[in-house]
């Protein structure tokens, strides 16, 4: 396993730099993520996704970022480094999955939302909600055909942790249409996330694994991580325990942190600190696996 990390810095929301969740990567960097990784013994290189201002509209700009993310991940792997993506939008993970070029990729998703909408079922007007339907070849086929290294992915090795803010159609898509493994959030009854997550990792092999951390997996008690907070999510200690145990049971190939708006009304500094500690736990777990 490599002791070098490439941070792929992508501070964009709908193609606009530093706008809303696009501000999250900057805030996370200011809380010393590079220093934390270097203290763990990793060398760190930062690669920045350049502006896409010359492209047309939300769709054109967003897909250009996906393309550039796929190339950046591919280059990071070719250089013998582990890709850590600090992104605005969730659908950056589409580019990550393409860049990994794995034949049978597993997915470990910390997220309150399913990201599996197609244009035909979407009701919130959010392109970001469609990332996984893009990646499995269901939607936006012309644009996806232009993404480097794209091939449709199956979701038979897919684990959600903290999924809860979904409507009936979305629930049916993840349970009936794709039979994904889900640790559901519950606003009425406290979920034992740590126990259930470890049990699921012991039960099924998700390797090689793309790890996706949407910070709205955290409970709304921490304030607004973005514009879609919801109760019933993970507490800080639960997120840290869960993400730290992933390398023990699976072989991670990437880590993406996304969908954090530090200026939307919550405690942005606190959320950024949680994100940095999550990275620390994850890569400390990687170090233990090396031994």
C-alpha positions as CSV (number, residue, x, y, z in Angstrom):
1,X,0.0,0.0,0.0
2,X,1.2,3.5,-0.9
3,X,2.4,6.1,1.7
4,X,1.6,8.9,-0.8
5,X,-1.7,10.7,-1.1
6,X,-2.9,13.0,-3.9
7,X,-5.6,15.4,-2.6
8,X,-7.8,16.2,-5.6
9,X,-9.2,19.7,-4.8
10,X,-12.5,20.4,-6.4
11,X,-14.3,23.4,-4.8
12,X,-17.3,23.5,-7.1
13,X,-21.1,23.5,-6.9
14,X,-22.9,23.2,-10.3
15,X,-19.6,24.3,-11.9
16,X,-19.3,27.5,-9.9
17,X,-16.1,27.8,-7.8
18,X,-16.4,28.4,-4.0
19,X,-20.2,28.6,-4.3
20,X,-22.3,27.0,-1.5
21,X,-20.9,23.4,-1.0
22,X,-18.0,24.5,-3.2
23,X,-16.7,26.2,-0.1
24,X,-16.4,23.0,1.9
25,X,-13.1,21.8,0.5
26,X,-11.5,25.2,1.3
27,X,-12.7,25.1,4.9
28,X,-11.5,21.5,5.4
29,X,-8.0,22.5,4.1
30,X,-7.8,25.4,6.6
31,X,-8.2,22.9,9.5
32,X,-4.8,21.3,8.8
33,X,-5.7,18.1,6.8
34,X,-2.3,18.1,5.1
35,X,-0.4,18.4,8.4
36,X,-2.6,15.6,9.9
37,X,-1.7,13.2,7.0
38,X,2.0,14.1,7.1
39,X,2.1,13.3,10.8
40,X,0.7,9.9,9.9
41,X,3.7,9.3,7.7
42,X,2.1,10.2,4.3
43,X,3.6,12.4,1.7
44,X,0.9,14.7,0.2
45,X,0.5,16.3,-3.2
46,X,-2.4,18.6,-4.1
47,X,-3.9,18.6,-7.5
48,X,-6.5,21.3,-8.2
49,X,-9.4,20.9,-10.7
50,X,-9.1,24.1,-12.8
51,X,-12.0,26.4,-13.5
52,X,-14.6,25.4,-16.0
53,X,-16.1,28.9,-16.6
54,X,-15.8,28.6,-20.4
55,X,-18.3,25.8,-20.5
56,X,-22.0,26.3,-21.0
57,X,-24.5,26.2,-18.1
58,X,-24.8,23.9,-15.0
59,X,-24.8,20.7,-17.0
60,X,-21.9,21.5,-19.3
61,X,-19.7,22.7,-16.4
62,X,-20.7,19.9,-14.1
63,X,-19.8,17.2,-16.6
64,X,-16.5,18.8,-17.4
65,X,-15.6,18.6,-13.7
66,X,-16.6,14.9,-13.7
67,X,-14.3,14.4,-16.7
68,X,-11.4,16.2,-15.1
69,X,-11.9,14.3,-11.9
70,X,-11.8,11.0,-13.7
71,X,-8.5,12.0,-15.3
72,X,-7.1,13.3,-12.0
73,X,-7.9,10.0,-10.2
74,X,-6.4,8.0,-13.0
75,X,-3.2,10.1,-12.9
76,X,-3.0,9.8,-9.1
77,X,-3.1,6.0,-9.3
78,X,-0.5,6.0,-12.1
79,X,1.8,8.0,-9.9
80,X,1.4,5.4,-7.1
81,X,-0.7,7.6,-4.8
82,X,-4.0,7.2,-3.0
83,X,-6.7,9.6,-4.3
84,X,-8.4,11.7,-1.6
85,X,-11.0,13.9,-3.2
86,X,-12.2,17.1,-1.5
87,X,-15.3,18.0,-3.5
88,X,-18.3,20.3,-3.5
89,X,-20.9,18.2,-5.3
90,X,-21.7,14.6,-4.6
91,X,-21.5,13.6,-8.2
92,X,-17.8,14.2,-8.2
93,X,-17.8,10.5,-7.1
94,X,-18.9,9.6,-10.6
95,X,-15.6,10.8,-11.9
96,X,-13.8,9.1,-9.1
97,X,-15.4,5.7,-10.0
98,X,-14.5,6.1,-13.6
99,X,-10.9,7.0,-12.8
100,X,-10.4,4.0,-10.6
101,X,-11.0,1.7,-13.6
102,X,-12.1,-1.3,-11.5
103,X,-14.0,-4.1,-13.2
104,X,-16.2,-4.8,-10.1
105,X,-16.1,-1.8,-7.8
106,X,-17.6,-1.8,-4.4
107,X,-19.2,1.3,-2.9
108,X,-19.3,2.3,0.8
109,X,-21.5,5.4,1.0
110,X,-22.1,7.6,4.1
111,X,-25.0,9.7,2.9
112,X,-28.5,10.8,3.9
113,X,-29.5,10.7,0.3
114,X,-29.5,8.0,-2.3
115,X,-28.1,10.0,-5.3
116,X,-29.8,7.5,-7.6
117,X,-32.5,9.7,-9.2
118,X,-32.9,9.7,-12.9
119,X,-34.3,12.7,-14.7
120,X,-37.6,10.9,-15.0
121,X,-38.1,10.5,-11.2
122,X,-36.3,13.6,-9.9
123,X,-38.4,16.1,-8.1
124,X,-35.9,18.4,-6.4
125,X,-34.3,19.8,-9.5
126,X,-30.9,18.8,-8.3
127,X,-28.5,17.4,-10.9
128,X,-26.3,16.3,-8.0
129,X,-29.1,13.8,-7.0
130,X,-28.5,11.8,-10.2
131,X,-24.8,10.7,-9.8
132,X,-25.4,7.0,-9.3
133,X,-27.9,6.7,-12.2
134,X,-25.3,8.4,-14.4
135,X,-22.7,5.9,-13.3
136,X,-24.8,2.8,-13.9
137,X,-25.6,3.9,-17.4
138,X,-29.3,4.7,-16.8
139,X,-29.2,8.5,-17.4
140,X,-27.3,11.3,-19.2
141,X,-25.8,8.7,-21.5
142,X,-24.4,11.1,-24.1
143,X,-22.5,13.1,-21.6
144,X,-21.3,10.0,-19.7
145,X,-20.0,8.4,-22.9
146,X,-17.5,11.4,-23.0
147,X,-16.2,10.8,-19.5
148,X,-12.7,9.2,-19.6
149,X,-12.7,5.5,-18.6
150,X,-16.5,5.3,-18.1
151,X,-18.2,2.0,-18.2
152,X,-21.6,1.2,-16.4
153,X,-21.2,0.0,-12.9
154,X,-23.2,-2.6,-11.0
155,X,-24.4,-2.0,-7.5
156,X,-24.3,-5.5,-6.1
157,X,-21.5,-4.5,-3.7
158,X,-23.1,-1.2,-2.4
159,X,-23.5,-0.2,1.3
160,X,-25.3,2.9,2.4
161,X,-24.8,4.1,6.0
162,X,-27.1,6.7,7.4
163,X,-29.5,6.8,4.4
164,X,-32.8,8.3,5.5
165,X,-34.0,11.4,3.6
166,X,-35.7,9.7,0.7
167,X,-39.2,9.6,-0.8
168,X,-41.1,6.4,-1.6
169,X,-39.8,6.3,-5.2
170,X,-36.2,6.6,-4.1
171,X,-36.7,4.0,-1.4
172,X,-38.1,1.6,-4.0
173,X,-35.1,2.2,-6.3
174,X,-32.5,1.4,-3.7
175,X,-34.3,-1.6,-2.2
176,X,-36.3,-3.2,-5.0
177,X,-34.6,-2.1,-8.2
178,X,-31.0,-2.5,-7.0
179,X,-31.2,-4.5,-3.7
180,X,-28.5,-2.3,-2.1
181,X,-27.3,-3.0,1.5
182,X,-28.6,-0.2,3.7
183,X,-28.1,0.9,7.3
184,X,-31.1,3.2,7.6
185,X,-31.2,6.3,9.7
186,X,-34.2,6.7,12.0
187,X,-35.3,10.0,13.6
188,X,-37.5,8.2,16.2
189,X,-35.3,5.3,17.3
190,X,-31.5,5.5,17.9
191,X,-29.6,3.3,15.4
192,X,-26.6,1.4,16.6
193,X,-24.5,2.4,13.5
194,X,-21.2,1.1,14.8
195,X,-22.5,-2.4,15.4
196,X,-24.6,-2.6,12.3
197,X,-21.8,-1.2,10.1
198,X,-19.2,-3.6,11.4
199,X,-21.6,-6.6,11.0
200,X,-22.2,-5.7,7.4
201,X,-18.5,-5.3,6.6
202,X,-17.9,-8.7,8.2
203,X,-20.8,-10.3,6.2
204,X,-19.9,-9.0,2.7
205,X,-16.7,-8.2,0.8
206,X,-17.0,-4.7,-0.7
207,X,-13.4,-4.7,-2.1
208,X,-12.1,-2.9,-4.0
209,X,-14.0,-0.1,-2.4
210,X,-14.8,3.5,-3.3
211,X,-15.5,5.3,-0.1
212,X,-17.9,8.3,-0.2
213,X,-18.5,10.6,2.7
214,X,-21.3,13.1,2.3
215,X,-21.2,15.1,5.5
216,X,-24.9,15.3,5.7
217,X,-24.8,11.7,6.9
218,X,-24.3,13.5,10.3
219,X,-27.4,14.0,12.4
220,X,-29.1,17.4,12.2
221,X,-28.1,18.0,15.8
222,X,-24.8,19.3,14.4
223,X,-26.6,22.0,12.5
224,X,-26.9,22.5,8.8
225,X,-24.1,20.7,6.9
226,X,-25.8,21.8,3.7
227,X,-29.3,22.7,2.6
228,X,-30.7,19.2,3.3
229,X,-30.2,18.4,7.1
230,X,-32.2,15.6,8.6
231,X,-32.5,13.9,12.0
232,X,-31.6,10.3,12.6
233,X,-28.1,10.4,11.3
234,X,-24.7,9.5,12.7
235,X,-23.2,11.2,15.7
236,X,-19.5,12.3,15.5
237,X,-18.2,9.3,17.4
238,X,-20.2,6.9,15.2
239,X,-18.9,8.3,12.0
240,X,-15.3,8.3,13.2
241,X,-15.6,4.7,14.4
242,X,-17.2,3.5,11.2
243,X,-14.9,5.2,8.8
244,X,-11.9,4.1,10.8
245,X,-12.8,0.4,10.6
246,X,-13.2,0.3,6.8
247,X,-9.6,-0.6,6.1
248,X,-9.8,-3.5,8.5
249,X,-12.5,-5.2,6.5
250,X,-12.2,-3.8,3.0
251,X,-9.6,-2.6,0.5
252,X,-10.3,1.1,-0.1
253,X,-9.2,2.6,-3.4
254,X,-10.3,6.2,-2.8
255,X,-12.0,8.5,-0.3
256,X,-14.3,11.4,-1.3
257,X,-15.5,14.0,1.1
258,X,-18.3,16.3,-0.3
259,X,-21.5,18.2,0.1
260,X,-20.4,20.5,3.0
261,X,-21.4,24.2,2.9
262,X,-19.6,25.9,5.7
263,X,-21.7,29.1,5.4
264,X,-25.2,27.7,5.3
265,X,-26.1,28.4,8.9
266,X,-24.5,25.6,10.8
267,X,-21.3,25.4,12.7
268,X,-19.0,25.2,9.7
269,X,-15.8,25.0,11.8
270,X,-17.1,22.1,13.8
271,X,-18.1,20.2,10.7
272,X,-14.7,20.8,9.1
273,X,-13.0,19.5,12.2
274,X,-15.1,16.3,12.1
275,X,-14.1,15.9,8.4
276,X,-10.4,16.2,9.2
277,X,-10.7,13.8,12.1
278,X,-12.6,11.3,9.8
279,X,-9.7,11.5,7.4
280,X,-7.2,10.9,10.2
281,X,-9.1,7.9,11.4
282,X,-9.4,6.5,7.9
283,X,-5.7,6.7,7.1
284,X,-4.7,5.6,10.5
285,X,-6.7,2.5,9.8
286,X,-4.9,2.2,6.5
287,X,-1.6,2.3,8.4
288,X,-2.8,-0.5,10.8
289,X,-3.7,-2.7,7.8
290,X,-0.2,-2.2,6.4
291,X,1.3,-3.7,9.5
